[in-house]
Amino acid sequence: MSLSMHRVSVPVFVRGLKVLSDLLGKAEAYAEQHGSVPDALISARLADDMLPLSAQVQRASDTSKLSVERLSGVPAPKFEDNETSFAQLQQRIADTIAYLDSVAESDFAGSEARAIKLNFGSFQPEFKGDDYLLTFALPNFFFHIATAHDILRNQGVPVGKRDYLGAYA
């Protein structure tokens, strides 16, 4: 039995976003327990030239929904990237998951061979759908989840590998 493009995208993205939601929940609880200002965690970065936690959540959301849009042709919702609280970041994750769950497996028919061209200024890679998903979209998505995890850990939030792996750890 072969794996469908839907199976290797939507459930994987949903699971990763749920892990991210759990990480944010632990961060919010940590801030409350330690009398920390949530803004400090939300704006924390690993390095000056890296995006803050809020942007890591936004990029994980964008990567998942835009990848599914590119593969399925089902338009993804647009978000403004203006979240400044844990509640707003959680809502963005929930809205992203709702979109992902709304895309039917049948919408992915033929997506493994679909031509996908990205346009990031001078960086304009071209892929077949399966190569796009497996070599660009999923690694990019997990980069942002791992970076969010690492930002929180660096800020003292007690998260570890099991938190990153989620329910299977």
C-alpha positions as CSV (number, residue, x, y, z in Angstrom):
1,M,0.0,0.0,0.0
2,S,1.4,3.4,-1.0
3,L,1.1,6.5,1.1
4,S,-1.1,9.3,-0.3
5,M,0.0,12.9,-0.5
6,H,-2.8,13.7,1.9
7,R,-1.6,11.2,4.4
8,V,2.0,12.5,4.4
9,S,0.9,16.1,4.7
10,V,-2.4,17.0,6.5
11,P,-2.1,14.6,9.5
12,V,1.6,15.4,9.9
13,F,1.0,19.1,9.9
14,V,-2.0,18.8,12.3
15,R,0.1,16.7,14.7
16,G,3.0,19.2,14.6
17,L,0.6,22.1,15.2
18,K,-0.9,20.3,18.2
19,V,2.6,19.8,19.6
20,L,3.2,23.5,19.0
21,S,0.0,24.4,20.8
22,D,1.0,22.2,23.8
23,L,4.4,23.9,23.9
24,L,2.7,27.3,24.0
25,G,0.4,26.1,26.8
26,K,3.5,25.1,28.8
27,A,5.1,28.5,28.1
28,E,2.0,30.4,29.2
29,A,1.8,28.3,32.4
30,Y,5.5,28.9,33.1
31,A,5.0,32.6,32.7
32,E,2.1,32.6,35.1
33,Q,3.9,30.5,37.7
34,H,7.1,32.6,37.6
35,G,5.4,36.0,37.4
36,S,7.0,36.5,34.0
37,V,5.7,38.9,31.4
38,P,4.3,36.7,28.5
39,D,5.5,39.3,26.0
40,A,9.1,38.4,27.0
41,L,8.5,34.8,25.9
42,I,6.5,35.7,22.8
43,S,9.2,38.0,21.6
44,A,12.2,35.8,22.6
45,R,14.7,34.7,20.0
46,L,17.6,32.3,19.9
47,A,19.8,34.8,18.1
48,D,19.5,38.5,17.1
49,D,19.1,37.6,13.4
50,M,16.4,34.9,14.0
51,L,12.7,35.4,14.2
52,P,11.0,35.5,17.6
53,L,8.7,32.8,19.0
54,S,5.6,34.5,17.6
55,A,7.0,34.5,14.1
56,Q,8.0,30.8,14.5
57,V,4.4,30.0,15.2
58,Q,3.3,32.1,12.2
59,R,5.7,30.4,9.9
60,A,4.7,27.0,11.0
61,S,1.1,28.0,10.3
62,D,1.9,29.5,7.0
63,T,4.1,26.6,5.9
64,S,1.4,24.0,6.6
65,K,-1.5,25.9,5.1
66,L,0.3,27.1,2.1
67,S,1.8,23.7,1.4
68,V,-1.7,22.2,1.5
69,E,-3.0,24.9,-0.7
70,R,-0.2,24.4,-3.3
71,L,-0.8,20.7,-3.3
72,S,-4.6,20.6,-3.2
73,G,-5.6,23.8,-4.9
74,V,-7.9,24.6,-2.0
75,P,-7.4,28.2,-1.0
76,A,-5.9,28.7,2.4
77,P,-7.1,31.5,4.8
78,K,-4.9,34.6,5.0
79,F,-3.6,35.7,8.4
80,E,-2.1,39.1,9.2
81,D,0.9,37.9,11.4
82,N,-0.2,40.3,14.1
83,E,-0.5,37.9,17.1
84,T,0.9,39.3,20.3
85,S,-0.5,37.0,23.0
86,F,-0.6,33.3,23.7
87,A,-4.4,33.3,23.2
88,Q,-3.9,34.8,19.7
89,L,-1.2,32.4,18.8
90,Q,-3.4,29.5,20.0
91,Q,-6.3,30.8,17.9
92,R,-4.0,31.0,14.8
93,I,-3.0,27.4,15.3
94,A,-6.7,26.3,15.8
95,D,-7.7,28.2,12.6
96,T,-4.9,26.6,10.7
97,I,-5.9,23.1,11.9
98,A,-9.5,23.8,11.0
99,Y,-8.4,24.7,7.4
100,L,-6.2,21.6,7.1
101,D,-9.0,19.4,8.4
102,S,-11.4,20.9,5.8
103,V,-9.3,19.7,2.8
104,A,-10.4,16.4,1.5
105,E,-8.1,13.6,0.5
106,S,-9.6,13.7,-3.0
107,D,-8.4,17.3,-3.4
108,F,-4.8,16.0,-3.5
109,A,-5.5,13.8,-6.6
110,G,-2.4,14.1,-8.9
111,S,-0.6,16.4,-6.5
112,E,2.5,14.3,-6.4
113,A,3.2,15.4,-10.0
114,R,1.9,18.9,-9.8
115,A,4.5,21.6,-10.7
116,I,5.2,23.9,-7.8
117,K,7.3,27.1,-8.2
118,L,8.1,29.2,-5.3
119,N,8.9,32.9,-5.5
120,F,11.0,34.3,-2.6
121,G,12.8,37.1,-4.5
122,S,16.0,35.7,-5.9
123,F,15.2,32.2,-4.5
124,Q,12.7,30.6,-6.9
125,P,12.9,26.8,-6.6
126,E,10.8,24.6,-8.7
127,F,9.5,21.2,-7.6
128,K,7.2,18.3,-8.5
129,G,4.6,18.0,-5.7
130,D,6.1,15.0,-4.0
131,D,9.6,16.5,-3.9
132,Y,8.2,19.8,-2.7
133,L,6.4,18.2,0.2
134,L,9.2,15.8,1.2
135,T,12.3,17.9,0.6
136,F,11.1,21.5,1.3
137,A,7.7,21.9,3.0
138,L,8.0,19.3,5.7
139,P,11.6,20.2,6.7
140,N,10.7,23.9,6.7
141,F,7.7,23.2,8.9
142,F,9.7,21.1,11.4
143,F,12.4,23.8,11.5
144,H,9.9,26.3,12.8
145,I,8.4,23.8,15.4
146,A,11.9,22.9,16.6
147,T,13.0,26.5,16.8
148,A,9.9,27.4,18.8
149,H,10.7,24.5,21.2
150,D,14.3,25.7,21.4
151,I,13.4,29.3,22.1
152,L,11.2,28.2,25.0
153,R,13.8,25.8,26.4
154,N,16.4,28.6,26.1
155,Q,14.1,30.9,28.1
156,G,13.8,28.4,30.9
157,V,10.4,26.8,30.0
158,P,10.7,23.1,31.2
159,V,10.2,21.4,27.8
160,G,12.2,18.6,26.4
161,K,12.4,16.0,23.7
162,R,9.2,14.3,24.8
163,D,7.3,17.6,24.5
164,Y,8.7,18.0,21.0
165,L,7.7,14.4,20.0
166,G,4.2,14.9,21.5
167,A,1.8,12.1,22.3
168,Y,4.0,9.3,20.9
169,A,6.9,9.9,23.4
